[in-house]
Amino acid sequence: MGRLALARLAPGHLAKVVTLTLIIVANFLPAGRAALTNPLAFPSLGSFDVGIGNAVTIDTTLGELRVNGILAFNAVIDAQAGTANTAAGIPELAVFSFDSINIGPGVAVTVTGNRGLSLLSRGDVTLRSPLRANGGDFGAASPAGGFAGAADATDGTGPAPGKRTSIGNYAGAGGGGYGGAGGQGGAYTPTDSLGGNPYPVGNSLADSLYGGSGGGAGLNGGTLGLGGGGGGAIEISALGQVNLFSAVTSNGGQAGVAANGYGGGGGGSGGSVRVAGAKVNLGPSASIAANGSIGGEAYGGGGFNAGGGGGGGRVLIQQNAGPLASGVTAAGGPAIGAATPGGDGSVEQVASSLQAGALNLNVRLGTGSASGHASLQRGGSASGAIYGFIDHVGPGFTGPAEGATFAFTGLLGGTLTELVSVTYSTNSRTTETVTVKSNGGNATLATGRGVGPTFATNMGVHPATTINLGSTSVFHSAAFHLILSNASTDVGLDSPLTSLGILGIELSGPDAAAFSVDSLIPALLYEGQHANLPIHFSPTEVRDYHATLTIRTDQGAANGAAGQAFTYQLAGGGVQSIPEPTSLVLACVVGAAVVTRHRRTAGCG
């Protein structure tokens, strides 16, 4: 059995890890393998909200985010789970973690520096201005961990640089590779000016983020067509929604051409773009791209002097569900003449969802608590990561802690489940929940309800209610039918918990002997069920009678245990019985009514 860390995040501090009982059936990420960056693993910098007319500069080398030149936030430098290796193309990341991110329209965003950029949010991300980490143009440095194209008579830089020509003159250079192979430059032999190969084999952005490689330098005598740089590494990871209304790009940089239009430089490869959220929404003008750039467009020489196109980069979109909108590309860069285009990179869509085995805990009022195990499970694709936290715990719950975090980062080789012990107690008829928030969607982990029976009668339940059986001749009897019912509003939730037990019916008071009740059948009432309780009054004297009727129930207590009692005041009057008359009584029909009176004469009238 494995264990998965569940931590409670303190504001402004890194998570302190504790553990809960878990059942794990999955493969964990091997040591040294990175994954989608967790917004909850870094201290929150608060909310980042910037609007029109402002300039945002992000320097990943210094780990600084400035607004209009003023330092606003400092990054945490992350080594991608220890995998960072510049020679292999894996940069460190400058991580900025916020509660929410909102970059409005008309904001100039500039990214510089040799580390990749990771923008994280515990809530939503809305981006209405372009975010670019495109490779440097004409041999200039590339931002965000990308590799520069050749700035002199050399190959490009990076794990898979485009090659310069080694023979002849007027020759184009190869394009940089990454997700796709770089194109071959227009050279004089099939083995010259080669493009860079894809790297690493089987790479997915569910693992580490990489920078793209730069193109080589084209040649025309003593002049050069400088190479385009490889795109950098960008990540946007949110627990809420990611709403994009502009471009997020890590395209290859522009290649140059040597003197007189000969000797085109190799195009730069695309870099890495990873966007993850509970839902990724692309507006009509939005795009996500990690495209290779076109090779230097040289002319003449039968087309043997253009640069090869840069290879496409890699894009990964992770969301809960739903098709991805158009406008997501990792295409290889084109080329002209005898030069060849770069190969396409990869566009992945990972559907990772959080599935909660919601626990329903119904507590009978007055009985204490109920316990059980709720479950959190990751579903969807075989890669990706789910990060989340418990954002609300109702006041009746114990077990889960508000702010506790959870993470599913293993390959989905079957079922990956976390069990959470939950206890709920309440003394009021209420409904409470435990809810969780994650980049795989939000869910209810547990629902607790206070339930129970509701005693009611056709005379109400107020203790001062009086049932008057009226005047009755002595040695005769009268009856009143008291209808008992279980008027619980918790119908269908849990019948044993909402059943009403009638434990006893008692008569007391000085005149109790004049009253009696029949046996109540049934004595256990389920929701909506009724029972008839006849009450009899039999006076023996001419006077007023008073007694108290007490009905004892298990309402507010365990089934069958002494709970609430309900009392009614009984009243009645004994009157003298009227003797049977000795004279003949005749019935005379007068109109439609029947009138009886003693006979005085032989007729009526």
QUIQUIFEN-V50543 format. One record per helix or strand of 3 or more residues. SS is the DSSP state (H for helix, E for strand). FROM is the first residue (numbers start at 1). TO is the last residue. If there is no record, write none. Layout:
ss=<SS:SS>
from=<FROM:FROM>
to=<TO:TO>
This chain:
ss=<E:E:E:H:E:E:E:E:E:H:E:E:E:E:E:E:E:E:E:E:H:E:E:E:H:E:E:E:E:E:E:E:E:E:E:E:E:H:E:H:E:E:E:E:E:E>
from=<5:16:23:39:47:55:64:70:76:86:93:100:108:116:125:218:223:233:241:247:259:272:279:287:301:314:346:359:369:386:404:411:431:443:455:466:478:495:500:512:515:530:544:565:585:593>
to=<8:19:27:41:50:59:67:74:78:88:98:103:112:121:127:220:225:238:244:249:261:276:282:289:303:319:357:364:380:393:408:425:438:451:457:473:486:498:508:514:517:537:553:575:590:598>
